[in-house]
Amino acid sequence: MSRTRVVVVGAGFGGVAATIELARHGLTDVNVLEAAPEIGGTWLYNTYPGAACDVPSHLYSFSYAQRRDWTRLCSPQAEILDYLRGVARDHGVLEKVVCSTRVSSCAWDDDTATWTVTAEDGRTWEAEALIVATGQLNQPSIPRIEGLDDVAGHSFHSARWDHAHDLTGRRVAVIGSGASAAQFVPEIAKQVAHLTVFQRTANWFLPRRNRRYPGWVRAAVRHVPGLQAYRRAFVFHYAEALTASIRHPRTIGRVLALRSAAFMRLQLRDPEVRRKAWPDYTFGCKRVLFSSTYLPALQRPNVELVTEPIARFVPDGVRTVDGRVHAVDTVIWATGFATTRFMFPMEIRGSGGIELEKVWADGPHAHLGMTVPGFPSMFLMYGPNTNTSGGSIIFYLEQQAAYARQALQAMRARGASSVVVREDVEAASDAALQARFPGTAWLACDSWYRDRTGRVVTNWPGYMSEYKRATDRFDPAEYEFA
């Protein structure tokens, strides 16, 4: 058994942020356990054609590791992964990472006040504190549709793209039309013989061409004093405005919805495709997508948008409820992630052996998205209600890393062996948080933001600036020290 002060599970942006923050304040006895063969998290796995971030890179980056040579407003996957690797290397994170290590369980021992973290291969680590940084977008979701095994062709999820499978000249079915599909559909439509996009729900779109920066723009960002800071601040406030439109769907939301509708009408020249691709729910209820290429791709002669529900798979392809069989030889799942599952099926047992999965039976919840009563010295990165509909998750991760570091410093200053949020504090904060959703667009329809009970369990109900105020200072009065 390896002994360490802190174990971090996950080496995506969250795990890297936590490790850097701890090291910057003298907490260097850290092991980072990563299931993949290298760091990167979602940016390691999502390598589909056209993969990019929909948040401008000047904001989707660490405040202390600003890069001045981004090639585009919203960087592609490879550039983001390269950035994260560089930051991890420069801050000494890589030597703390144990790759190809899938954690199966984390168990707290009341007697020794330690966490025992066990990998699937039997290796164990003992630590005073546990930081779970597995995030929300890490487990691909594939719906159960009858007959999948009957399909004669090949299938894969967009988050596990099979680059060895050449799509040239093939009849391809894309199941799903969300954020990933909006990026790769325009790319593969150029090479396939025929593309059938099966859409369950239409999306609201805003424009994004994302061309490469001209040389003079890149030179200005590198050399003009204050320009980088100005761009970051501008994007921050623009993102806050998008959140405002979701929080106030009848006022600000209507303005942005009109802008989206005008843009979509210009793009959707084919009246039949427009009818099928037009959303029938409140703007902002589901994730708003940014693309200037997806809607035109749906109108290509070799592309068909199908809105009839899928009945089952058959050997020749996909049968919809109207009885029609759509001939395909490749199925690409663009059905997103099990967002409300968080770290499960990893087993986490807290004080007295209580199971986190049972504690969350009625929906995930945590104080400020980070701490759960009964689970001492455990902190979540990108936990319940810390997703953002308009801003940058990197901003939230920096706040969470600093908050966890303050908690561990407070524990050490008191000579305590553990720190755990008070049950009444967490219950009150969760109730106050949920009370902010009524009247917002988030509750105007069903979405992946909500669990089976209808609670919004993924998203923060306010602004990035509000989360910053709530998490800037760790309040010892809200916690118990043993």
C-alpha positions in Angstrom: 0.0 0.0 0.0 1.3 3.4 -1.0 0.8 6.2 1.6 0.2 9.8 0.6 -1.4 12.9 2.0 -3.9 13.4 -0.9 -5.2 11.2 -3.6 -6.7 12.8 -6.7 -8.9 10.6 -8.9 -8.8 11.8 -12.5 -6.2 13.7 -14.5 -8.3 15.9 -16.7 -8.6 19.7 -16.2 -10.1 19.2 -12.7 -7.4 16.8 -11.4 -4.6 19.0 -12.9 -6.2 22.1 -11.3 -6.4 20.5 -7.9 -2.8 19.2 -8.0 -1.4 22.5 -9.1 -3.3 24.5 -6.4 -2.1 22.1 -3.7 1.5 22.3 -4.8 1.5 26.1 -5.0 0.7 26.1 -1.3 3.1 23.5 -0.1 0.9 20.4 -0.3 3.1 18.3 -2.6 2.5 14.8 -1.2 -0.1 14.0 -3.9 -0.9 11.0 -6.1 -3.1 11.4 -9.2 -4.7 8.2 -10.4 -5.9 8.2 -14.0 -7.7 5.4 -15.8 -6.5 6.4 -19.2 -2.9 5.8 -20.5 -2.2 9.6 -20.3 -3.7 12.8 -18.9 -6.4 14.8 -20.6 -9.8 13.6 -19.6 -12.5 14.5 -22.0 -10.0 16.1 -24.3 -8.1 12.9 -24.6 -11.1 10.8 -25.5 -13.1 13.1 -27.7 -11.1 13.0 -30.9 -13.9 13.0 -33.4 -13.6 15.1 -36.6 -14.2 18.8 -35.8 -13.9 18.4 -32.0 -13.4 21.8 -30.4 -14.5 23.7 -27.4 -17.5 26.0 -27.6 -16.1 28.4 -25.1 -13.4 30.8 -26.3 -9.9 29.7 -25.3 -9.0 33.0 -23.7 -11.5 32.0 -21.0 -11.3 28.2 -21.3 -7.8 28.2 -19.8 -6.3 28.7 -16.4 -5.9 32.2 -15.2 -2.3 31.6 -14.1 -1.4 29.9 -17.4 -2.6 32.2 -20.1 -1.6 31.3 -23.6 -1.2 34.1 -26.2 -0.9 32.0 -29.3 -4.3 30.3 -29.7 -4.9 29.7 -33.4 -8.7 30.2 -33.2 -11.3 31.8 -30.9 -12.4 28.3 -29.9 -9.5 25.9 -30.0 -9.7 22.4 -31.5 -9.3 19.3 -29.4 -5.6 18.7 -30.2 -4.7 22.2 -29.2 -6.5 22.1 -25.9 -4.9 18.7 -25.1 -1.5 20.1 -25.9 -2.2 23.1 -23.7 -3.2 20.9 -20.7 -0.2 18.7 -21.1 2.0 21.8 -21.2 0.5 23.2 -18.1 0.8 19.9 -16.3 4.4 19.6 -17.3 5.4 23.1 -16.4 3.8 22.8 -12.9 5.3 19.4 -12.0 2.0 17.4 -12.2 3.1 14.7 -14.6 5.4 13.0 -12.2 2.5 12.7 -9.7 0.2 10.9 -12.2 -0.2 7.1 -12.1 -1.8 6.3 -15.5 -3.7 3.2 -16.6 -5.1 3.0 -13.1 -8.9 2.7 -12.9 -10.2 3.2 -9.3 -12.9 0.8 -8.2 -13.5 2.0 -4.7 -12.7 4.6 -2.1 -13.3 3.8 1.6 -13.0 6.0 4.7 -11.8 4.5 7.9 -13.1 6.3 11.0 -10.4 4.8 13.3 -7.4 5.8 11.2 -9.0 8.9 9.7 -7.8 7.9 6.2 -9.1 7.0 2.8 -8.1 3.7 1.2 -8.3 4.0 -2.6 -8.3 0.7 -4.5 -7.7 0.2 -8.2 -9.3 -2.6 -10.2 -5.9 -4.4 -10.4 -5.8 -4.6 -6.6 -3.2 -1.8 -5.9 -4.2 0.5 -3.0 -3.3 4.0 -1.8 -3.9 5.4 1.7 -4.5 9.1 2.1 -5.7 11.8 4.5 -7.8 13.4 1.9 -9.6 12.4 -1.3 -10.3 14.6 -4.3 -12.6 13.1 -6.9 -12.1 14.8 -10.3 -13.9 12.4 -12.6 -16.3 15.2 -13.8 -19.7 15.0 -15.5 -18.7 14.2 -19.1 -16.7 11.1 -18.8 -19.1 8.1 -19.3 -20.5 7.7 -22.8 -24.2 7.0 -22.9 -25.8 4.6 -25.4 -29.5 4.1 -25.2 -30.9 0.6 -25.2 -32.6 0.1 -28.6 -33.8 -3.4 -29.6 -31.8 -5.2 -32.2 -28.5 -3.4 -31.9 -26.6 -6.7 -32.2 -28.4 -7.4 -35.4 -26.8 -4.6 -37.4 -24.4 -6.0 -39.9 -22.2 -3.0 -39.9 -19.9 -1.2 -37.5 -20.8 1.1 -34.6 -19.0 3.3 -32.1 -19.7 6.3 -29.8 -18.4 9.7 -30.8 -16.4 10.0 -27.6 -14.6 6.8 -28.6 -14.1 7.6 -32.3 -12.8 4.7 -34.4 -10.3 6.4 -36.6 -9.4 3.1 -38.2 -12.9 2.8 -39.7 -12.9 4.7 -43.0 -16.2 6.4 -43.6 -15.5 7.2 -47.2 -18.4 6.0 -49.4 -20.3 4.5 -46.5 -23.9 4.8 -45.5 -23.7 6.3 -42.0 -26.3 6.8 -39.3 -25.7 9.4 -36.6 -27.9 8.7 -33.6 -28.3 12.0 -31.8 -28.0 15.7 -32.7 -26.4 17.4 -29.8 -23.1 19.3 -29.3 -20.8 16.6 -30.6 -22.9 15.8 -33.7 -23.1 19.6 -34.5 -19.3 19.5 -34.8 -18.6 16.2 -36.6 -21.6 15.9 -38.9 -20.4 18.8 -41.2 -17.0 17.1 -41.4 -18.1 13.5 -42.2 -20.9 14.7 -44.5 -18.2 15.6 -47.0 -16.9 12.0 -47.3 -19.8 9.6 -46.7 -22.0 8.3 -49.5 -25.1 9.0 -47.5 -25.6 10.3 -44.0 -28.8 9.9 -42.0 -29.1 12.0 -38.8 -31.6 10.7 -36.3 -32.8 13.6 -34.2 -34.9 13.3 -31.1 -34.8 17.0 -30.1 -33.9 20.0 -32.2 -31.4 22.6 -31.0 -31.2 26.4 -30.8 -28.1 27.6 -32.6 -26.0 30.8 -32.5 -23.3 31.5 -35.1 -19.7 30.4 -34.8 -17.4 30.2 -37.9 -14.2 29.7 -35.8 -11.8 30.6 -38.6 -8.0 30.6 -37.9 -6.9 34.0 -36.6 -5.0 36.1 -39.2 -1.4 36.7 -38.3 -2.0 40.3 -37.3 -4.6 39.3 -34.7 -2.2 36.7 -33.2 0.6 39.2 -33.2 -1.6 41.8 -31.4 -2.6 39.4 -28.7 1.1 38.5 -28.1 2.5 42.0 -28.1 -0.2 44.6 -27.2 -0.2 45.1 -23.4 -3.5 44.4 -21.8 -5.2 43.0 -24.9 -5.2 39.4 -23.6 -6.7 40.5 -20.3 -9.3 42.6 -22.2 -10.3 39.6 -24.4 -10.6 37.3 -21.4 -12.8 39.9 -19.5 -15.0 40.5 -22.6 -15.6 36.7 -23.1 -16.4 36.4 -19.3 -19.1 39.0 -19.5 -20.5 37.7 -22.7 -20.8 34.3 -21.1 -22.5 35.9 -18.1 -25.0 37.5 -20.5 -25.9 34.0 -21.9 -26.5 32.8 -18.4 -28.7 35.9 -17.8 -30.8 34.9 -20.8 -31.4 31.5 -19.3 -32.2 32.9 -15.9 -34.6 35.4 -17.4 -36.3 33.6 -20.3 -39.2 36.1 -20.6 -37.0 39.2 -21.0 -33.3 38.8 -21.9 -33.9 35.3 -23.1 -36.4 36.5 -25.7 -33.8 38.9 -27.1 -31.2 36.2 -27.6 -33.9 33.8 -28.8 -34.8 36.3 -31.6 -31.2 36.5 -32.6 -30.9 32.7 -32.7 -34.1 32.4 -34.7 -33.0 35.0 -37.2 -29.7 33.2 -37.7 -31.4 29.8 -38.1 -33.8 31.2 -40.7 -31.0 32.5 -42.7 -29.2 29.1 -42.6 -32.3 26.8 -43.1 -33.3 27.6 -46.7 -35.0 24.2 -47.2 -38.5 24.5 -45.7 -38.8 20.8 -44.9 -35.4 20.7 -43.1 -36.3 23.9 -41.3 -39.5 22.3 -40.0 -37.7 19.3 -38.7 -34.7 21.2 -37.3 -36.7 23.9 -35.5 -36.8 23.7 -31.7 -40.2 23.7 -29.9 -39.0 24.6 -26.4 -37.8 27.7 -24.6 -34.4 29.0 -25.6 -31.8 28.0 -23.1 -33.7 25.1 -21.6 -31.3 22.7 -23.3 -27.7 23.4 -24.2 -27.5 26.2 -26.8 -25.2 25.2 -29.7 -22.7 27.3 -31.5 -22.2 26.4 -35.2 -22.4 28.0 -38.6 -21.8 24.7 -40.5 -24.2 22.2 -39.0 -27.5 23.4 -40.3 -26.2 23.9 -43.9 -24.8 20.3 -43.7 -28.3 19.0 -43.0 -29.3 20.4 -46.4 -26.7 18.6 -48.5 -28.1 16.2 -51.1 -26.4 13.2 -49.4 -27.8 14.0 -45.9 -31.2 13.3 -44.5 -32.6 14.5 -41.2 -35.0 12.0 -39.6 -37.2 12.9 -36.7 -39.4 9.8 -36.5 -38.4 7.8 -33.4 -36.3 4.6 -33.9 -38.3 1.4 -33.4 -35.4 -1.0 -33.6 -32.2 -2.0 -35.5 -32.5 -4.6 -38.3 -29.7 -6.3 -40.3 -30.0 -3.8 -43.1 -30.0 -0.7 -40.9 -32.5 1.3 -38.7 -36.2 0.9 -38.7 -38.3 3.9 -37.5 -41.8 3.8 -36.1 -43.3 4.7 -39.4 -42.1 1.3 -40.7 -39.4 2.7 -43.0 -36.0 1.0 -43.0 -33.0 3.3 -43.4 -30.1 1.4 -44.9 -26.8 2.0 -43.1 -23.5 0.1 -42.6 -22.0 2.3 -39.9 -23.7 3.6 -36.7 -22.2 6.5 -34.8 -23.7 7.2 -31.4 -23.8 11.0 -30.6 -25.9 10.4 -27.5 -23.8 12.2 -25.0 -22.9 11.1 -21.5 -24.3 9.7 -18.3 -24.0 13.2 -16.8 -26.0 12.5 -13.6 -23.9 9.4 -12.8 -20.8 11.4 -11.9 -18.1 9.0 -10.6 -20.3 5.9 -10.4 -20.0 2.9 -10.7 -16.9 3.7 -8.6 -17.8 2.7 -5.0 -17.4 5.4 -2.4 -18.0 4.6 1.3 -17.8 7.3 4.0 -18.0 7.5 7.8 -19.6 4.3 9.2 -19.5 2.7 5.8 -22.3 4.8 4.3 -22.5 4.5 0.5 -22.5 7.7 -1.6 -24.7 6.1 -4.2 -27.4 5.5 -1.5 -27.0 9.0 -0.1 -27.6 10.3 -3.6 -30.5 7.9 -4.3 -32.9 10.9 -4.6 -30.4 12.9 -6.7 -26.8 14.0 -6.3 -26.2 17.0 -4.0 -23.2 18.6 -2.4 -22.4 21.9 -0.6 -21.2 24.2 -3.3 -20.9 21.1 -5.5 -17.9 19.9 -3.5 -18.5 18.5 0.0 -21.0 15.9 1.2 -22.0 15.2 4.9 -20.7 11.9 6.1 -17.7 11.8 3.8 -14.8 13.4 5.7 -12.0 15.1 3.8 -13.5 14.4 0.4 -13.9 17.0 -2.2 -15.5 16.8 -5.6 -14.3 18.7 -8.7 -17.0 19.4 -11.3 -19.5 17.9 -8.9 -23.3 18.3 -8.6 -24.6 21.7 -9.8 -21.3 23.1 -10.9 -21.8 22.8 -14.7 -22.2 26.1 -16.6 -24.6 26.8 -19.4 -22.8 29.9 -20.5 -19.3 30.2 -18.9 -16.1 28.3 -18.6 -15.8 25.2 -16.4 -12.1 26.0 -16.0 -13.2 29.0 -14.0 -15.2 26.8 -11.6 -12.4 24.3 -11.3 -10.0 26.9 -10.2 -12.4 28.0 -7.5 -13.0 24.5 -6.3 -9.3 23.7 -6.2 -8.6 26.7 -4.1 -11.6 25.9 -1.8 -10.4 22.4 -1.2 -6.9 23.6 -0.5 -8.2 26.1 2.1 -10.1 23.3 3.8 -7.0 21.2 4.1 -5.0 24.1 5.4 -7.7 24.8 8.0 -7.6 21.1 9.0 -3.9 21.2 9.4 -3.9 24.5 11.4 -6.3 23.0 13.9 -4.3 19.8 14.2 -7.4 17.9 13.1 -7.4 14.6 11.2 -10.5 15.3 9.1 -12.9 18.0 7.9 -16.5 17.4 6.9 -19.4 19.7 6.0 -22.2 19.9 8.5 -25.4 18.2 7.5 -27.6 21.2 8.2 -25.3 23.5 6.2 -25.4 21.2 3.2 -29.1 20.7 3.4 -29.8 24.4 3.6 -27.4 25.2 0.7 -29.0 22.6 -1.5 -32.5 23.8 -0.7 -31.5 27.4 -1.5 -29.8 26.3 -4.7 -32.8 24.4 -6.0 -35.1 27.3 -5.1 -33.3 29.4 -7.7 -34.4 27.2 -10.7 -38.1 27.9 -10.8 -38.9 30.6 -13.4 -35.7 29.9 -15.3 -35.4 28.3 -18.7 -33.7 25.2 -17.1 -37.1 24.0 -15.9 -39.0 24.7 -19.1 -38.3 21.3 -20.6 -36.5 18.0 -19.9 -32.8 17.9 -20.5 -29.6 16.1 -19.5 -29.2 18.7 -16.7 -32.0 16.9 -14.8 -32.1 13.5 -13.1 -35.0 11.0 -13.3 -36.8 12.9 -10.5 -36.7 16.2 -12.5 -34.2 17.9 -10.2 -31.5 20.0 -12.0 -28.4 18.2 -10.6 -25.7 19.3 -13.1 -25.9 23.1 -13.4 -25.1 26.0 -11.2 -28.3 28.2 -11.1 -26.5 31.5 -11.3 -23.4 33.3 -12.6 -19.7 32.6 -12.5 -19.3 35.7 -10.4 -21.7 34.4 -7.9 -19.9 31.1 -7.6 -16.7 33.0 -7.1 -18.2 35.0 -4.2 -19.6 31.8 -2.7 -16.3 29.9 -2.8 -13.6 32.5 -2.5 -13.3 31.9 1.3 -13.6 28.6 3.1 -15.8 29.1 6.2 -14.7 26.8 9.0 -18.0 27.4 10.8 -19.8 25.3 8.1 -17.6 22.3 8.9 -16.8 19.9 11.7 -13.1 19.1 12.5 -12.2 15.8 14.2 
